[in-house]
Amino acid sequence: MTDLHSPDADLSGEDESVRLHELVEHIRADTVELARVHAGLIRHRAAVMHIAMEQVARCASRRSRERELPVRSVALDIAAATQTHDLTVQKELGEAHTLTEKFAATVDALESGRISMRHAHAVLDTGAAIDDDDTRRGWEQVVLKRAERDSPGRTRAFARELAESVQPVGMTARHARAAEERGVSVRDLADGMAELSIILPATVAYGIRDRLRRQAAAIRAACAATDASDGHQALGASVAPILAADAIDVAPDSSIGGVLASPPSGSAIDVTPDPSIGRARADTPSSSTNASTPDDIADGGADSRLVRDERTLAQIGADVCADLLLTGAPTIDPTDDATCPGGLGAIRAHVQITVPVLTLLGRTDAGAALAGRSPIDPDTARRLAARAPGWDRVMCDPVAGTVLEVDRYSPTAAQRRYLAARDQHCRAPGCRAPLSRCQIDHNHEARDGGATTLANLAHLCVRHHTLKTETAWTVSQQPDGTLGFVSPLGQRIEEAPPPRVLFLPDGDDLAAGTPSDPPPF
């Protein structure tokens, strides 16, 4: 086999060309082999889906959720075996079934290495809406000829245009069907950021973007008109998002303290949205003794003044969007005081946060997080924590980071606080659904004599709680909180409690006065 290690630095130009040619050939061969592997996976997944659908057909229940349980169950089995989320697996099973049933020629082309998996996805995504079998097969053959000689992106554009021309179903019907898929999702990004994605009709989506852009331009114009005035401060690009966070409440399950802590059950931080968002009335907190904080300026103190907005139009648009979504009210509100006191506009955003005490004290810059989800910046965490009416102190193992004890106890509420601190998110294999979407499950069912004790309780999201209750999946718990899942196929999976990441001060912090002894709790 040819050595694939990096060539020596003293290769001549001719040797480099030969080496690059060899590497290109290896990449081409590996790409063909990868396509064959993908085709094999598609056929295996389709076979699994076929068996699951036969089980669904034998299900006597007419309830869609119960009829879907065989598919959910085998998806979780595969997810546990491949370290994948079962929702991802279920989507892959569905796509594989569609490919083998409706686009068999595409799977054959993939298996022979003539196209890649990205080409196959382009065919699936653009051709799935063609209902007529004969039309779809003819369309597929034309698209595959294009795919064999062109990139996935160009193939997708060509396939979409061709599908539109041969589509027997009218645009009205197809749009109505597509509109049923509208929804909102969040994808975690790096450095305490996330991407909010909304699927809407195109006219609505582009209308929203146009309005945000014109509002951003109006804000920029208003600030530009005052630039000539004296004494204007500069509004940094990071300030408005922090102020927007003031429109978010901390959920009762949040934790900050001993290393961690949380507001008591039933409480939340009530922070009034800063009116300066969109009118640029704040500055970043400064170490200077005479500098105004955002709260001081928002309160209209002596240092309150209009500032020069240095944000880009894109940043202003994002901040205005956050302001509108967090503080606005829908035009149509079908609720009344009996079902929703104060109306939809009175509903405030809630998030669960975890803040290590050293981050809270400003001695380290890391560790704050949306519980069970993603890191957040410490300034936002401290702002949200500042007005919490009470905290729970949570003691963690200094090595493993697992929760050892919660030091505030009362019937039921104390158990909830402990479980929230220990579990952080759904405990099913591969799932990270936040606690706000979870239910506390009796691992040994209460109806079968299971006790309501910490050693028999754990958080499961609604999807996995239903799967555990309604199918042959079983869950047991070890004394350290490790859950043992056994699938209907006999697969055994152990899920240890998610560790808490502890951030300790370095030598400089210790020299600055941080006690070297462990805290007395």
Phi, psi and omega in degrees: 000140182293137179291126183257010179290162182298140180289159178295155185290340185264020177297142176285169180300322179292319178296321179298319179297318178296316180297316179297321178299318178297316180295319178300319179294321177297317180297318178299315180295319179294325179295319177296317180295321178296322178298320178295320178297316178300318179297320177297319177298318179300316181292320178295315180296321179296323178294320176298315181297324180297316179295316180298321180290329174295322176294322177297318181297331180276353181288129183281338184290147176261356180284128186298324182294318180290324180291337181276349187301320177302321179291316179299318184296312181290331176296318178293324177300313179293320181300317180294326181282339185241010180055051181229158175284139185292334175294322175297316179297316181298322176295319179295322177297316179296317179295320179296319179296317179296317181298314182288330182275322187249339184227054182299323180296327178293318178296320177298316179296323177294317182295327179276356178081012182282336177226169178256175179295327178294324174297318181298319178295324178297318177297313182298312185294322185269338184258351184297334183280351179278109187279324183289124185298314182295318178297318181294320179295318177296317177300317182299318181297319179294317181294321180296323177298322177290321183295327183291346182232005184223168182286160178302320181297314178292323178298318180298315180297316178296316182296321180294316180295319179292320179298322179296324183284334182255000185294117180283339180273135182293160182298325181299312180293320181292322178294319179299321178292318180293326181295339178291345181267005182296150182179179181234137178217160179233135176239126181291137174242179181280163171061041175073021180246164177210158180250119176268121183241132181234125175265116184222164169306144187303320182296321179292315182299312180290330175294320177298314181297320179296317181295318178297319180296318181288326175294319178298318179296323178294320177296315179300317181295320180295321179288323180296328181292339182255003183299332183285346182289155180276155171077017181280135174270164178261129177270111180291159183294342184264355186282313183302318176300325178294318178294325177297329179296342178294344178273008182247134175266151174272127182291155182300338182277001184291161183217141176217153162132212212317325122244337188219165179202168181204155172297151179294161182303133177091354180256164177204154177281125180254101183247122180288131179304136180290122182293350182284345180297126182091340175244003174055074179234054180200169174218161179292145176300139182239156177284348179294141184290335181258011180279146179272139173274164177304324180293318179300315182293319181295332180282357177080029181292187184295334182272001182291130180197156176296145182239161177279125184273114181259009178287153174285166178299322178296318179293318178298316179300317179296319180292320177296319178300314179298318180299313181296317183288328183274335187238346183278173178234143179297149178296320179258119181234100183277002184275167171227177184296336180287321182266331182207087182305128180088352180082176183298328180294341180277348180285126180253152178290141177236138172227154175259128181235152174234129182226115173300146185297327179292328174290320179298324181276356179082015182267349173215161188249014186224170173105338178289141184203152163289120191308122177076005185239277187211159179294154173229161182287148186294328180297315177298318180299317181291324178296318180291326183280338190301326185252016177292131183288345180189157182233151169259130176270129184240122179267132183240152173297125185292343181259304184280336181081003180281151182289131178259321185195149170246129194266015174236114187241141168202155186306131174070306180298320179294320178297320179297318180296317180298312182296323178296319180291324182282313189279318179070326181199181178304137185267002178294151183306124175080356185264141178232028178301132183294163184299332180297341179251015183249161172238151177275118185260138167280110182303312169264114191309139180298324180293342178258015177099005179293135184278152176271073180234162181299331181281359180231015184234145176198155180277131171227139176293166184302319181301310184280333174296316178297318181298318180291324184280324190259353180236188183277006174296138177234153180225134173231162184231134176272165183303330180275008179091359177292131179263137175251112179262137174235122184276165176301338179270003178090002179288136181249129181230133176253132180239104178286154177302138180298131182286153170271131177276120183258133179249118182257150179292147178275188184299322180297321179295320180296319180295333181280357176123002177291127182301138178277340179283151177294153179297152185278034177212000000 
